Amino acid sequence: MVLFNSPEQWQAFDKTHIWHPYTSLRDPLPTYPIVRTEGVYLELANGNRLVDAMSSWWSAIHGYNHPALVDAAAKQLNTMPHVMFGGIAHEPAAELCARLIDITPASLDYVFLADSGSIAVEVAMKMALQYWFSQGETQRRFFLSPRGGYHGDTLDAMSVSDPENGLHHMFASVLPKQLFADKPSIAFDEPWQDEALNSIKQQLATHSDQIAAVILEPIVQGVGAMNFYHPTYLQKLRHLCDENSVLLIFDEIATGFGRTGKLFAAEHSNVEPDIMCVGKALTGGMMTLAATLTNHQVADTISNGPIPNFMHGPTFMGNPLACACANASIELLINQDWQSEANRIENKLRLGLSPLSDHDAVKAVRTLGAIGVVEMRHSVDVAKAQAFFVDKGVWIRPFGTLIYVMPPYIISDDQLNQISDAISRYVLQTTC
Ligand SMILES: Cc1ncc(COP(=O)(O)O)c(C=O)c1O
């Protein structure tokens, strides 16, 4: 049965019946019909190709349809696309967890495979709570986060995301109440000052016996702020958490797998968290998959507690197809000089975007690893900006005041120039 006789028909259906991320059904933002992907390109229904500067929200680090990933998926698809993880073990999951234990901070030896980033954050929070409840410390129910963070869209993940930046404000009255400290204020490359820790130090000192864990995105606060902060912040925070006997959770869902110029952003500080979440680029953008890792102390305490089971188990946990893609993606990444690619992208984006910092409409320009950010003084009109960028042959989706890009690592210098050029033209035609 043919449901739609033309692209216009399915687009019209999409517009009237389908919610897209963070949009209204009544007054939807325009959507662009994509019919094919290849390398760094998204192909529109009209045959035009766009250079994807977003890596499909940080995930497609090797570009699209990479033969190594497609082969791995096809092989797994023919053998065992899915099987439940309850009471069943399989090699793709074992291989993946061994790889994750190998490449993440040394103390992280235990893995829970989740099905999306938000769920990995939920799992991390439940692990921290169960760690304390197992020791009878049932008053440790709160999480402490710096403002400016973003950890996902499920209720608990929302509760530790920035309480005021707009995404989740409507739900404030029903979200679990958490504790917040000032946003990390010293930039990645500014001189460090200890005062930057005053607020989080104060919160820890006042509430330490009620806090299960501090949760934050290491080095790069992503969607919430695109804030690149100083590595010393994490070193000092690790000490503060130890002094106050509070667990430390790193959300590396956006920053992981080379995006910031280190394999994991925590490596900028040489700090190990007690619990760490990864997702997004884990499968190279092929499938949805995330993971929560932890250390002996947390795993042993939970396992020796009055309820030794860790009570979480999504239906698609450890999906073999996703694990096979993740295995292929990690292999591909670590067997190439990804660090040089991240440096090349950083240099090129800095060269292309930094002249914009003089423009009146621009508040700041930042680059780190394979991430470039132009922070505007006023909110960007997403529909208008996207139409502008599509016309220039690039795919960029601004958010709030932020025009940000994190292209696939295979992007060429010419394609990076095309991205910077499109952003520059957009900014130059903007009035304050
Ligand atoms: C740092 C961080 N944590 C968690 C999430 C949520 O991941 P997902 O969208 O896969 O649920 C995101 C998504 O953007 C993120 O950037």
The ligand as a MOL file (V3000), in Angstrom:
LIG
                    3D

  0  0  0     0  0            999 V3000
M  V30 BEGIN CTAB
M  V30 COUNTS 16 16 0 0 0
M  V30 BEGIN ATOM
M  V30 1 C 25.2820 16.4290 28.2540 0
M  V30 2 C 24.0380 15.6960 27.8600 0
M  V30 3 N 23.4940 14.7860 28.6950 0
M  V30 4 C 22.3860 14.1010 28.3780 0
M  V30 5 C 21.7400 14.2950 27.1830 0
M  V30 6 C 20.4930 13.5340 26.8530 0
M  V30 7 O 20.7730 12.5660 25.8780 0
M  V30 8 P 19.5800 11.9720 24.9790 0
M  V30 9 O 19.0970 13.0870 24.1210 0
M  V30 10 O 20.2470 10.8580 24.2200 0
M  V30 11 O 18.5410 11.4670 25.9250 0
M  V30 12 C 22.2430 15.2450 26.2910 0
M  V30 13 C 21.5620 15.5150 25.0110 0
M  V30 14 O 21.7800 16.4850 24.3380 0
M  V30 15 C 23.4210 15.9600 26.6290 0
M  V30 16 O 23.9580 16.8840 25.8010 0
M  V30 END ATOM
M  V30 BEGIN BOND
M  V30 1 1 1 2
M  V30 2 1 2 3
M  V30 3 2 2 15
M  V30 4 2 3 4
M  V30 5 1 4 5
M  V30 6 1 5 6
M  V30 7 2 5 12
M  V30 8 1 6 7
M  V30 9 1 7 8
M  V30 10 2 8 9
M  V30 11 1 8 10
M  V30 12 1 8 11
M  V30 13 1 12 13
M  V30 14 1 12 15
M  V30 15 2 13 14
M  V30 16 1 15 16
M  V30 END BOND
M  V30 END CTAB
M  END
